[in-house]
Amino acid sequence: MQIVEEIMRLSEKIMQLSEKIVRLAQRTINSHIINNKAISMDSPMGAQNLFPFLTIVIF
């Protein structure tokens, strides 16, 4: 029973971290757009900037 509770607590923390990462990614994207550096997936830099966030959120 204790193991199950620990797993629940850890998964809750993982969810909170995921939400923080998503918010950070959104803020990063917004600041790029505000700075007239609209991210396009065609440009290598745009894809590279988003890639770490996307992989973390997906997996």
MODELLER restraints for C-alpha pairs under 7 A, 6 or more apart:
rsr = mdl.restraints
at = mdl.atoms
rsr.add(forms.Gaussian(group=physical.xy_distance, feature=features.Distance(at['CA:18:A'], at['CA:57:A']), mean=6.36, stdev=0.5))
rsr.add(forms.Gaussian(group=physical.xy_distance, feature=features.Distance(at['CA:25:A'], at['CA:53:A']), mean=6.25, stdev=0.5))
rsr.add(forms.Gaussian(group=physical.xy_distance, feature=features.Distance(at['CA:32:A'], at['CA:38:A']), mean=5.85, stdev=0.5))
rsr.add(forms.Gaussian(group=physical.xy_distance, feature=features.Distance(at['CA:32:A'], at['CA:39:A']), mean=6.87, stdev=0.5))
rsr.add(forms.Gaussian(group=physical.xy_distance, feature=features.Distance(at['CA:33:A'], at['CA:39:A']), mean=6.97, stdev=0.5))
rsr.add(forms.Gaussian(group=physical.xy_distance, feature=features.Distance(at['CA:39:A'], at['CA:46:A']), mean=4.98, stdev=0.5))
rsr.add(forms.Gaussian(group=physical.xy_distance, feature=features.Distance(at['CA:40:A'], at['CA:46:A']), mean=5.52, stdev=0.5))
rsr.add(forms.Gaussian(group=physical.xy_distance, feature=features.Distance(at['CA:41:A'], at['CA:47:A']), mean=5.06, stdev=0.5))
